[in-house]
Amino acid sequence: MPDETGAAGAASGRVPDVLAPARLGPLRLRNRVIKAATFEGATPDALVTDALIDYHLRPAAGGVAMTTVAYCAVSPEGRTERRQLWMRPEALPGLRRLTEAVHGTGAAVSAQLGHAGPVADGRSNGLPALAPMAGFNPLSMRRNRAATADDIARVIAAHAEAALLAAEAGFDAVEIHLGHNYLASAFLSPRLNRRTDAFGGSLRARAAVALGVTRAVRDALGDRLAITAKLNMKDGAPGGLTLDDSLQVARWLEADGSVDALELTAGSSLLNPMYLFRGDAPVTEFAANFPLPQRLAIRALGRGFFRTYPYRSLYLLDSARQFRAELRLPLILLGGVTDRQGMDRAMAEGFDFVAMARALLREPDLLHRIERDPATRSECIHCNRCMPTIYTGTHCPLTGGPHPPDH
């Protein structure tokens, strides 16, 4: 029998096989490798397209256990920008086409649910971006609006409604976005949240949004779908969320029983995006997507925002290891997972699943190749030039362009 025990098995000396079936909450997956959420840039009308379906079919056909549809915003102002998919009845037919297509490969599919908060482009959305505090937003060149208690209640309820829609659309799991200084993550950050009401001050108060969202989703879904959460271990910015505080939030999530697993991440889309990605910072390529005045400014100042962090295999492991030592909750290791050696090391250290992103953009069939030859090495060179392609359809520019988004 394949070992499906995960962390418990590793603790007892039985290291699970990363390529054998495993359980995630109520879900049985064909292996322990998950395609992480990466914005696809394939929804020009904020609805599913054939290009979006193709994007997820490639890694699903390539062998991953589950692919994650990125940034399914729970409300219109919660999008990063107006072309981002948001969960509403009009999206249901396309979402059903997507889930049915992925299921045809034998893979499962998850919807990443979230509210962009201060990362939202209010100019593009035509709606003010919500944040813990009012202030200037350099992404939209407009002011964010401080979320009221009514806003917070509405957003929490919207997560539950989006989760029910995901279930109706045939998704097997939902991933709740608690990272990268999106709304829930921004509330966790002492730097971004200096409120003095019930949602600011102590860590417990700053965690009220994150804990409220996960509980609302669990209450809505019960055990119908697997529920995971993507949690920042640290923001990677001065004054941001620290590892110790994040670990306490993880303990609360475990005690509440609202999630079946945590995917451990890091970095801030608002303050320090490269802290998650590591490797080269493609400033010139990012600048090329903007008109001339902004292009020159990004070229001149971009190195201050897109800082460079050296790439190494399993680069988030040192931080994630501290969560593994404290929690029994299943954990998903992200960051620098590109080969069988790294996957096996993650299993040996007690992680239940691994998540891959950039390597699968370069080679969607990488997992099948690793199954055939465990010595297979990823061809991803961590140049991060895939990141600026979000404006035209996310892809690895070293292997050619994607199918153009259709309407």
C-alpha positions in Angstrom: 0.0 0.0 0.0 1.4 3.5 -0.8 2.1 5.5 2.4 -0.5 8.3 2.7 0.5 9.3 6.2 2.5 12.5 5.4 4.0 14.2 8.4 3.0 11.5 10.8 4.6 8.9 8.6 7.9 10.9 8.4 7.9 11.4 12.1 7.6 7.6 12.6 10.5 7.0 10.2 8.3 6.1 7.2 9.2 8.7 4.6 6.3 9.0 2.1 7.0 8.6 -1.6 6.3 12.0 -3.3 5.0 10.3 -6.4 2.6 8.0 -4.5 -1.1 8.8 -3.8 -1.8 11.0 -0.8 -4.8 12.5 1.1 -5.5 16.2 1.5 -8.5 16.6 3.7 -11.3 14.8 2.0 -9.4 14.6 -1.3 -7.2 11.8 -2.6 -4.5 13.0 -4.9 -2.5 10.9 -7.3 0.8 12.2 -5.9 2.2 14.9 -3.6 3.1 17.6 -6.2 0.9 20.7 -6.6 1.1 23.3 -9.3 1.2 26.5 -7.3 -0.9 29.5 -8.2 0.7 31.9 -10.6 -1.3 34.6 -12.3 -2.1 33.4 -15.8 -2.8 36.7 -17.6 -5.4 34.8 -19.7 -8.7 36.4 -18.6 -9.1 39.6 -20.6 -12.8 39.8 -19.7 -12.4 38.5 -16.1 -13.8 35.2 -17.3 -12.5 31.8 -18.2 -11.0 31.5 -21.7 -9.6 28.6 -23.7 -6.2 30.0 -23.0 -6.7 29.7 -19.3 -7.9 26.1 -19.7 -4.9 25.3 -21.8 -2.6 26.9 -19.2 -3.8 24.4 -16.6 -4.1 21.4 -18.9 -0.4 21.5 -19.6 0.9 20.8 -16.0 -2.2 18.6 -15.3 -1.4 16.4 -18.3 2.3 16.6 -17.3 1.6 14.7 -14.1 0.9 17.0 -11.2 -1.6 15.9 -8.6 -3.4 19.3 -8.6 -3.2 22.6 -10.4 -4.2 25.9 -8.8 -6.2 28.6 -10.6 -4.7 31.8 -9.5 -6.3 34.9 -8.0 -10.0 34.1 -8.2 -11.0 37.4 -6.6 -14.0 37.3 -4.2 -15.3 40.7 -5.2 -14.8 43.3 -8.0 -12.6 45.7 -5.9 -10.6 42.6 -4.7 -9.0 42.1 -8.1 -5.4 43.1 -8.7 -6.7 44.7 -11.9 -9.9 44.6 -14.1 -8.9 41.6 -16.2 -8.5 39.3 -13.2 -11.1 36.6 -12.8 -13.6 37.2 -10.1 -16.1 34.7 -8.6 -19.7 35.4 -9.8 -22.5 33.5 -11.4 -21.4 34.7 -14.9 -18.1 32.9 -14.4 -19.7 29.5 -13.6 -20.0 28.0 -17.1 -16.4 28.7 -17.9 -15.2 27.4 -14.5 -17.1 24.2 -15.1 -15.4 23.8 -18.5 -12.0 24.3 -16.8 -12.6 21.8 -14.0 -14.0 19.2 -16.4 -11.0 19.6 -18.7 -8.5 19.2 -15.8 -10.4 16.2 -14.4 -10.1 14.6 -17.8 -6.3 14.3 -17.2 -6.7 12.6 -13.9 -5.6 15.7 -11.9 -7.5 17.7 -9.3 -8.0 21.5 -9.5 -8.0 24.1 -6.8 -9.3 27.7 -6.9 -7.2 30.3 -5.1 -9.6 32.7 -3.4 -8.6 36.1 -2.2 -9.0 39.8 -2.0 -6.0 41.9 -3.2 -6.6 44.7 -0.7 -3.8 47.3 -1.1 -2.3 45.3 -4.0 -5.4 46.1 -6.1 -5.2 48.6 -8.9 -8.1 50.9 -8.1 -7.6 52.9 -11.3 -8.0 49.7 -13.4 -10.9 48.3 -11.4 -12.7 51.6 -11.2 -13.2 51.0 -7.5 -11.1 52.2 -4.5 -8.6 49.6 -3.2 -9.3 48.5 0.4 -6.5 48.4 2.9 -6.1 48.4 6.7 -5.2 52.1 6.5 -6.0 54.9 4.1 -3.0 56.0 2.1 -1.4 56.5 -1.3 -1.1 53.5 -3.5 1.9 53.7 -5.9 0.4 50.8 -8.0 -2.6 52.8 -9.0 -1.4 56.4 -8.2 -4.6 56.7 -6.1 -5.4 56.5 -2.5 -6.5 53.3 -0.8 -9.6 53.4 1.4 -9.4 52.1 5.0 -11.7 49.1 5.2 -14.5 49.6 7.6 -16.0 46.9 9.9 -18.8 46.5 7.3 -16.3 46.1 4.5 -14.5 43.4 6.5 -17.7 41.6 7.2 -18.7 41.8 3.5 -15.3 40.5 2.3 -15.4 37.6 4.8 -18.9 36.7 3.6 -17.7 37.0 0.0 -15.0 34.4 0.6 -17.7 31.9 1.8 -19.9 32.7 -1.3 -16.9 32.3 -3.6 -16.1 28.9 -2.0 -19.6 27.7 -2.6 -19.4 28.8 -6.2 -16.1 26.9 -6.5 -17.8 23.8 -5.2 -20.7 24.3 -7.7 -18.1 24.7 -10.5 -16.5 21.3 -9.7 -13.3 22.4 -8.0 -11.8 19.8 -5.7 -10.2 22.3 -3.3 -9.9 26.0 -2.5 -6.7 27.9 -1.4 -7.3 30.9 0.7 -4.8 33.7 0.0 -3.3 34.9 3.3 0.0 36.1 1.8 1.9 38.7 -0.1 0.2 41.6 1.6 -3.1 41.0 -0.1 -5.9 42.2 2.2 -5.7 39.5 5.0 -1.9 39.6 4.9 -1.9 43.4 5.0 -4.0 43.2 8.2 -1.4 40.8 9.7 1.5 43.3 9.0 2.4 45.7 11.8 3.8 48.0 9.1 0.6 48.2 7.1 -1.9 47.9 9.9 -1.7 50.6 12.6 -5.4 50.5 13.4 -6.6 51.0 17.0 -9.9 49.2 16.6 -10.8 45.5 16.9 -8.7 44.8 13.8 -5.4 46.4 14.9 -2.9 46.4 17.7 -2.4 43.0 19.1 -1.5 40.0 16.8 -4.8 38.4 17.7 -6.7 41.5 16.5 -4.5 41.8 13.3 -5.3 38.1 12.6 -9.1 38.6 12.9 -9.5 39.0 9.1 -7.4 35.9 8.3 -9.1 33.8 10.9 -12.5 35.1 10.0 -12.1 34.2 6.4 -10.9 30.7 6.9 -13.6 30.0 9.4 -16.3 31.3 7.1 -15.1 29.1 4.3 -15.0 26.0 6.5 -18.5 26.8 7.8 -19.7 27.2 4.2 -18.0 24.1 2.7 -17.8 21.7 5.6 -15.8 18.7 4.3 -17.0 19.0 0.7 -13.7 20.3 -0.6 -10.2 20.4 0.6 -9.3 23.8 2.1 -5.8 25.1 2.2 -4.4 28.5 3.0 -1.3 30.3 1.6 0.4 32.0 4.6 3.3 34.3 4.6 6.0 33.1 7.0 7.4 36.7 6.8 6.9 39.7 4.6 10.6 40.3 3.9 10.1 44.1 4.6 11.1 46.2 7.6 8.3 46.3 10.1 6.3 43.6 8.3 5.1 40.2 9.6 7.7 38.2 11.4 8.2 34.5 11.4 7.3 34.2 15.2 4.0 36.1 14.6 3.2 34.0 11.6 3.9 30.8 13.5 1.4 31.9 16.1 -1.2 32.6 13.4 -0.5 29.1 12.1 -1.1 27.6 15.5 -4.5 29.4 15.7 -5.4 28.1 12.3 -4.5 24.6 13.3 -6.5 24.8 16.6 -9.5 26.2 14.7 -9.5 23.3 12.3 -10.5 25.6 9.4 -7.8 24.4 7.0 -6.6 21.0 5.9 -3.1 22.3 5.0 -0.9 25.4 4.9 1.2 26.4 1.9 4.1 28.4 3.3 5.2 31.4 1.3 7.0 34.8 1.9 7.3 38.2 0.4 5.2 41.2 -0.4 3.7 42.1 -3.8 3.5 45.6 -2.4 6.9 46.1 -0.7 9.3 43.3 -1.8 8.1 40.9 -4.5 11.4 39.3 -5.3 11.7 38.0 -1.7 9.5 35.1 -2.8 10.9 34.5 -6.3 14.7 34.6 -5.8 17.0 34.8 -8.8 17.3 37.6 -11.4 15.2 40.7 -11.2 13.8 41.4 -14.7 13.5 45.2 -14.4 14.1 46.0 -18.1 11.5 43.5 -19.1 8.9 44.8 -16.7 9.6 48.4 -17.8 8.9 47.4 -21.4 5.2 46.8 -20.6 4.6 50.5 -19.7 4.4 53.7 -21.7 7.5 55.9 -22.0 7.3 58.1 -18.9 6.7 55.1 -16.6 9.1 53.0 -18.5 12.0 55.4 -17.8 11.0 55.6 -14.1 10.9 51.9 -13.7 14.3 51.5 -15.3 15.8 54.2 -13.1 14.2 53.2 -9.8 13.2 49.5 -10.3 16.3 48.0 -8.7 15.2 49.5 -5.4 11.9 47.7 -5.6 12.9 44.6 -7.5 15.7 43.5 -5.2 17.9 40.6 -6.1 18.1 37.5 -3.9 20.3 34.6 -4.8 18.5 31.5 -5.9 19.2 28.1 -4.2 17.3 24.9 -4.1 14.5 24.8 -1.4 15.2 28.4 -0.4 12.2 28.6 1.9 13.1 25.4 3.8 15.0 27.0 6.7 12.0 29.1 7.6 9.4 26.4 6.9 11.3 23.9 9.0 10.3 25.9 12.1 6.6 25.5 11.2 7.1 21.8 10.7 8.6 21.5 14.2 5.6 23.2 15.8 2.6 21.9 13.9 0.9 18.6 13.1 -1.1 20.3 10.4 -0.1 19.2 6.9 2.3 21.6 5.2 3.1 22.3 1.6 6.7 23.3 0.9 7.1 26.0 -1.8 10.2 27.7 -3.2 13.0 26.1 -5.3 11.4 22.7 -5.7 12.6 21.6 -9.1 13.9 18.0 -8.9 13.4 14.6 -7.3 16.2 15.2 -4.8 14.5 18.3 -3.5 11.1 16.6 -3.4 12.6 13.6 -1.4 14.3 16.0 1.0 11.0 17.8 1.6 9.3 14.5 2.4 12.2 13.4 4.7 11.8 16.6 6.6 8.2 15.9 7.3 6.4 18.1 4.6 3.3 16.5 3.2 3.3 18.1 -0.3 5.5 20.3 -2.5 4.4 23.1 -4.8 6.1 24.0 -8.1 5.6 27.1 -10.3 8.3 28.5 -12.5 9.8 25.1 -13.4 6.4 24.0 -14.7 6.1 27.1 -16.9 9.4 26.1 -18.5 8.5 22.3 -18.7 4.9 21.5 -18.0 5.7 17.7 -18.3 8.6 17.9 -15.9 7.0 15.6 -13.4 6.5 12.9 -15.9 10.1 13.2 -17.0 11.2 12.9 -13.3 9.0 9.8 -13.0 10.8 8.2 -15.9 14.3 9.3 -14.8 14.8 10.5 -11.2 18.1 12.2 -12.2 16.1 14.7 -14.5 17.1 18.3 -13.9 14.8 21.2 -14.5 15.7 23.5 -17.4 14.5 26.6 -15.5 17.4 29.1 -15.0 15.5 31.3 -12.5 15.8 34.4 -14.8 12.3 35.4 -13.7 11.6 36.8 -17.2 8.3 34.9 -17.0 7.1 37.5 -14.4 6.6 40.4 -16.8 4.7 38.1 -19.3 1.6 38.4 -17.0 0.6 41.3 -19.2 0.4 39.2 -22.4 -0.2 35.7 -21.1 2.1 34.1 -18.5 4.7 31.9 -20.0 8.4 31.1 -20.1 9.9 33.4 -22.7 12.7 30.9 -23.4 10.2 28.4 -24.8 8.0 30.7 -26.9 4.7 32.5 -26.2 1.4 31.2 -25.0 -1.9 30.9 -26.8 -3.3 34.4 -27.0 -6.2 35.0 -24.5 -9.5 34.7 -26.3 -12.7 36.6 -25.6 
